[in-house]
Amino acid sequence: MESSERPRGAEAILSILQVEENTWFNVKEVVKLLEERGWLPESDNPPNAVRTALVRLVAAVDSNVQKGSTNGGTVVYRYHEPEDPGHGYSEEPF
């Protein structure tokens, strides 16, 4: 694998969402960000390919990608690292 090889599919999308953690994006915005980086999927319908990858990322068991919607009903996605349930403790308190 060459070091210049670009990320593809869900990996590329996850990279973008992680850089902009907690920022909500619709499919059109994700497509634009992929295009700006030269990571656009090789597809006859890039928005559909991106939408499919986002749905898979949301459905993955260990995923931190979340799906939501705006007040207008537009579907949006974000990466959100959950808060540490231990509230900063590395060991049991007792």
C-alpha positions as CSV (number, residue, x, y, z in Angstrom):
1,M,0.0,0.0,0.0
2,E,1.4,3.4,-1.0
3,S,1.6,6.2,1.6
4,S,-0.1,8.5,-0.9
5,E,-3.2,6.2,-1.1
6,R,-6.3,8.1,-0.1
7,P,-8.9,6.8,2.4
8,R,-12.0,5.4,0.8
9,G,-15.6,4.9,1.6
10,A,-16.5,4.8,5.3
11,E,-12.9,5.3,6.3
12,A,-12.8,8.7,4.5
13,I,-16.1,9.8,5.9
14,L,-15.1,8.8,9.4
15,S,-11.9,10.8,9.1
16,I,-13.8,13.9,8.2
17,L,-16.4,13.5,10.9
18,Q,-13.7,12.8,13.6
19,V,-11.8,16.0,12.6
20,E,-15.0,18.0,13.1
21,E,-16.3,16.1,16.2
22,N,-19.7,17.1,17.4
23,T,-20.4,19.1,14.2
24,W,-23.6,17.9,12.3
25,F,-23.3,17.4,8.5
26,N,-25.9,16.6,5.9
27,V,-25.0,14.3,3.0
28,K,-24.4,17.2,0.6
29,E,-21.9,18.7,3.0
30,V,-20.0,15.5,3.5
31,V,-19.9,15.0,-0.3
32,K,-18.4,18.5,-0.6
33,L,-15.8,17.9,2.1
34,L,-14.8,14.6,0.4
35,E,-14.6,16.4,-3.0
36,E,-12.4,19.1,-1.5
37,R,-9.9,16.5,-0.3
38,G,-10.0,14.4,-3.5
39,W,-11.7,11.6,-1.7
40,L,-15.0,11.5,-3.5
41,P,-16.2,7.9,-4.1
42,E,-15.9,6.5,-7.6
43,S,-19.6,6.2,-8.2
44,D,-22.2,7.3,-10.7
45,N,-24.1,8.7,-7.7
46,P,-21.6,9.9,-5.0
47,P,-24.3,11.3,-2.6
48,N,-26.0,7.9,-2.6
49,A,-22.7,6.1,-1.9
50,V,-21.9,8.6,0.9
51,R,-25.4,8.1,2.4
52,T,-25.0,4.3,2.3
53,A,-21.6,4.6,4.1
54,L,-23.0,6.9,6.7
55,V,-25.9,4.5,7.4
56,R,-23.4,1.7,7.9
57,L,-21.3,3.8,10.2
58,V,-24.3,4.6,12.3
59,A,-25.4,0.9,12.5
60,A,-21.9,-0.4,13.4
61,V,-21.9,-1.8,16.9
62,D,-18.8,0.1,18.1
63,S,-19.6,3.3,16.2
64,N,-19.6,6.8,17.6
65,V,-21.3,8.2,14.5
66,Q,-24.8,9.5,15.3
67,K,-27.8,10.3,13.1
68,G,-30.2,13.1,13.7
69,S,-32.4,15.6,11.9
70,T,-32.8,19.3,11.7
71,N,-36.0,21.1,12.5
72,G,-36.7,21.1,8.8
73,G,-36.3,17.3,8.6
74,T,-32.9,17.1,6.9
75,V,-31.0,14.1,8.0
76,V,-27.6,14.9,9.6
77,Y,-24.7,13.0,11.0
78,R,-21.9,13.6,13.4
79,Y,-19.1,11.9,15.2
80,H,-19.4,12.1,19.0
81,E,-17.0,10.5,21.4
82,P,-19.1,9.5,24.5
83,E,-18.2,11.0,27.9
84,D,-16.1,8.9,30.2
85,P,-18.6,7.1,32.4
86,G,-16.0,6.9,35.2
87,H,-16.1,10.7,35.5
88,G,-12.3,10.8,35.5
89,Y,-11.8,7.9,37.9
90,S,-9.4,5.2,36.7
91,E,-10.3,2.8,39.5
92,E,-13.3,1.7,41.5
93,P,-13.9,4.3,44.3
94,F,-14.1,1.5,47.0
